[in-house]
């Protein structure tokens, strides 16, 4: 499990081997056709790494668009437009890298790979069930990482100090709403 890095820029949170390790049977049982992909890559591994790069960009934008990111940066609720929100820099992730790798794998599987082989006409098909499974895994891990911001090095000094850690405080009211429950698995 490793990030793909070019110089100081994080290209992807996961490698092709990481995705294959999550669900090897998808690649053994199905022939994933990537010939119609833009600028068709030479190998399946190259195709998977293109998808993990795409997944990394989406995850980074989801973090940047989240209320937890604005809260972490100390921005007010009515802050303004998305252009005013500082970008999320994946190069400053110094802890919990394996969680980001897992999250990237879940996203690539649920959004790009499994839909290529899923039978959406049958909601009980194994591929559709796997999409739901990986979507739940992704959402759980995404919410956990945003609730416990103990992995981001804001000042870029290479370590996450106590002042850079932030845990979202949940409102102390009685509710059974899913948004107010943080589960750590």
JOFEN-V278713 format. One record per residue. N is the residue number from 0. RES is the residue in three letters. OMEGA is omega in degrees with one decimal (NA if undefined). BURIAL is I if it has 24 or more other C-alpha atoms within 12 Angstrom, else O. D_FIRST is the distance of its C-alpha to the first C-alpha in whole Angstrom. Layout:
BEGIN
n->{N & N}
res->{RES & RES}
omega->{OMEGA & OMEGA}
burial->{BURIAL & BURIAL}
d_first->{D_FIRST & D_FIRST}
END
This chain:
BEGIN
n->{0 & 1 & 2 & 3 & 4 & 5 & 6 & 7 & 8 & 9 & 10 & 11 & 12 & 13 & 14 & 15 & 16 & 17 & 18 & 19 & 20 & 21 & 22 & 23 & 24 & 25 & 26 & 27 & 28 & 29 & 30 & 31 & 32 & 33 & 34 & 35 & 36 & 37 & 38 & 39 & 40 & 41 & 42 & 43 & 44 & 45 & 46 & 47 & 48 & 49 & 50 & 51 & 52 & 53 & 54 & 55 & 56 & 57 & 58 & 59 & 60 & 61 & 62 & 63 & 64 & 65 & 66 & 67 & 68 & 69 & 70 & 71 & 72 & 73 & 74 & 75 & 76 & 77 & 78 & 79 & 80 & 81 & 82 & 83 & 84 & 85 & 86 & 87 & 88 & 89 & 90 & 91 & 92 & 93 & 94 & 95 & 96 & 97 & 98 & 99 & 100 & 101 & 102 & 103 & 104 & 105 & 106 & 107 & 108 & 109 & 110 & 111 & 112 & 113 & 114 & 115 & 116 & 117 & 118 & 119 & 120 & 121 & 122 & 123 & 124 & 125 & 126 & 127 & 128 & 129 & 130 & 131 & 132 & 133 & 134 & 135 & 136 & 137 & 138 & 139 & 140 & 141 & 142 & 143 & 144 & 145 & 146 & 147 & 148 & 149 & 150 & 151 & 152 & 153 & 154 & 155 & 156 & 157 & 158 & 159 & 160 & 161 & 162 & 163 & 164 & 165 & 166 & 167 & 168 & 169 & 170 & 171 & 172 & 173 & 174 & 175 & 176 & 177 & 178 & 179 & 180 & 181 & 182 & 183 & 184}
res->{UNK & UNK & UNK & UNK & UNK & UNK & UNK & UNK & UNK & UNK & UNK & UNK & UNK & UNK & UNK & UNK & UNK & UNK & UNK & UNK & UNK & UNK & UNK & UNK & UNK & UNK & UNK & UNK & UNK & UNK & UNK & UNK & UNK & UNK & UNK & UNK & UNK & UNK & UNK & UNK & UNK & UNK & UNK & UNK & UNK & UNK & UNK & UNK & UNK & UNK & UNK & UNK & UNK & UNK & UNK & UNK & UNK & UNK & UNK & UNK & UNK & UNK & UNK & UNK & UNK & UNK & UNK & UNK & UNK & UNK & UNK & UNK & UNK & UNK & UNK & UNK & UNK & UNK & UNK & UNK & UNK & UNK & UNK & UNK & UNK & UNK & UNK & UNK & UNK & UNK & UNK & UNK & UNK & UNK & UNK & UNK & UNK & UNK & UNK & UNK & UNK & UNK & UNK & UNK & UNK & UNK & UNK & UNK & UNK & UNK & UNK & UNK & UNK & UNK & UNK & UNK & UNK & UNK & UNK & UNK & UNK & UNK & UNK & UNK & UNK & UNK & UNK & UNK & UNK & UNK & UNK & UNK & UNK & UNK & UNK & UNK & UNK & UNK & UNK & UNK & UNK & UNK & UNK & UNK & UNK & UNK & UNK & UNK & UNK & UNK & UNK & UNK & UNK & UNK & UNK & UNK & UNK & UNK & UNK & UNK & UNK & UNK & UNK & UNK & UNK & UNK & UNK & UNK & UNK & UNK & UNK & UNK & UNK & UNK & UNK & UNK & UNK & UNK & UNK & UNK & UNK & UNK & UNK & UNK & UNK}
omega->{-179.7 & 173.5 & 170.9 & -174.0 & 174.7 & -174.6 & 176.8 & -177.4 & 175.6 & 179.5 & -177.3 & 176.7 & -175.3 & 174.5 & 179.4 & -179.7 & 178.7 & 179.9 & 179.6 & 178.4 & -179.3 & -177.7 & -175.9 & -177.5 & 177.4 & -176.7 & 177.6 & -173.2 & -176.3 & 173.5 & 180.0 & -177.6 & 179.9 & -179.2 & -179.1 & 179.1 & 177.2 & -177.3 & -173.7 & 179.2 & -175.8 & -176.6 & 177.0 & 178.4 & 177.4 & 178.6 & 179.5 & 179.6 & 172.3 & 180.0 & 177.1 & 175.2 & 177.0 & 178.3 & 179.0 & 178.9 & 179.4 & 180.0 & 179.4 & 177.7 & 176.4 & 177.1 & -178.4 & -178.0 & -174.4 & 175.5 & 179.4 & 178.8 & 178.1 & 178.0 & 179.1 & -179.7 & 178.9 & 179.8 & -178.9 & -177.1 & -179.6 & -169.0 & -176.9 & -176.4 & 179.0 & 179.4 & -178.4 & -177.8 & 179.5 & -179.1 & 176.0 & -177.6 & -179.3 & 179.3 & -178.6 & 174.4 & -177.1 & 179.4 & 176.9 & 179.7 & 179.9 & 176.2 & 176.9 & 176.4 & 178.3 & -178.3 & 178.5 & 177.8 & 179.2 & -178.2 & 179.8 & 179.4 & -174.1 & -174.6 & -170.6 & -172.9 & -177.6 & 176.0 & 178.1 & -176.5 & -175.7 & 174.3 & -175.8 & 175.3 & 179.4 & -176.9 & 178.1 & -179.5 & -177.8 & -178.8 & 178.2 & 177.0 & 177.3 & 177.5 & 178.3 & 179.3 & -178.5 & 175.2 & 177.1 & 177.9 & 179.1 & -177.7 & 178.3 & -178.0 & 178.3 & 179.0 & 179.1 & -179.4 & 178.4 & 178.8 & -179.6 & -178.2 & 179.9 & -172.8 & -173.2 & -179.0 & -173.9 & -175.2 & 174.8 & -179.5 & 176.2 & 178.0 & 175.8 & -179.9 & -179.1 & 179.8 & 179.9 & 179.2 & -178.5 & 175.8 & 179.9 & 178.0 & 177.9 & 177.6 & -178.1 & 177.3 & -177.5 & 177.2 & 176.1 & 179.4 & -176.9 & -176.9 & -177.7 & -179.0 & 176.4 & -178.6 & 176.6 & -178.8 & NA}
burial->{I & I & I & I & O & O & O & O & O & I & I & I & I & I & I & I & I & I & I & I & O & I & I & O & O & I & I & O & O & O & O & I & O & O & O & O & O & O & O & O & O & O & O & I & O & O & I & I & I & I & I & I & I & I & I & I & I & I & I & I & O & O & I & I & O & I & O & I & I & I & I & I & I & O & O & O & O & O & O & O & O & O & O & O & I & O & O & I & I & I & I & I & I & I & O & I & I & O & I & I & I & I & I & I & I & I & I & I & I & I & I & I & I & I & I & I & I & I & O & O & O & O & O & O & O & O & I & I & O & I & I & I & O & I & I & O & I & I & I & I & I & I & I & I & I & I & I & I & I & I & I & I & I & I & O & O & O & O & O & O & O & O & O & I & I & I & O & O & O & O & O & O & O & O & O & O & O & O & O & O & O & I & O & O & O}
d_first->{0 & 4 & 7 & 10 & 13 & 16 & 18 & 18 & 17 & 14 & 14 & 11 & 9 & 7 & 7 & 10 & 8 & 6 & 10 & 11 & 10 & 11 & 15 & 15 & 19 & 19 & 19 & 21 & 24 & 24 & 24 & 23 & 25 & 24 & 27 & 28 & 25 & 27 & 26 & 25 & 22 & 23 & 20 & 18 & 15 & 16 & 18 & 14 & 13 & 16 & 16 & 13 & 15 & 17 & 16 & 14 & 18 & 19 & 17 & 18 & 22 & 22 & 21 & 24 & 26 & 26 & 29 & 26 & 25 & 29 & 30 & 27 & 29 & 32 & 33 & 36 & 36 & 38 & 37 & 37 & 35 & 32 & 33 & 33 & 30 & 28 & 25 & 21 & 19 & 16 & 16 & 17 & 14 & 14 & 13 & 11 & 8 & 7 & 10 & 10 & 7 & 9 & 12 & 11 & 10 & 14 & 15 & 15 & 16 & 19 & 20 & 20 & 19 & 21 & 24 & 25 & 25 & 27 & 30 & 31 & 35 & 34 & 32 & 32 & 30 & 26 & 25 & 26 & 25 & 22 & 22 & 24 & 21 & 18 & 20 & 21 & 18 & 17 & 20 & 20 & 16 & 18 & 21 & 20 & 18 & 21 & 23 & 21 & 21 & 20 & 17 & 18 & 20 & 23 & 25 & 23 & 23 & 20 & 20 & 21 & 25 & 26 & 28 & 25 & 24 & 26 & 26 & 28 & 31 & 32 & 36 & 38 & 40 & 40 & 38 & 36 & 34 & 31 & 30 & 31 & 29 & 25 & 24 & 21 & 19}
END
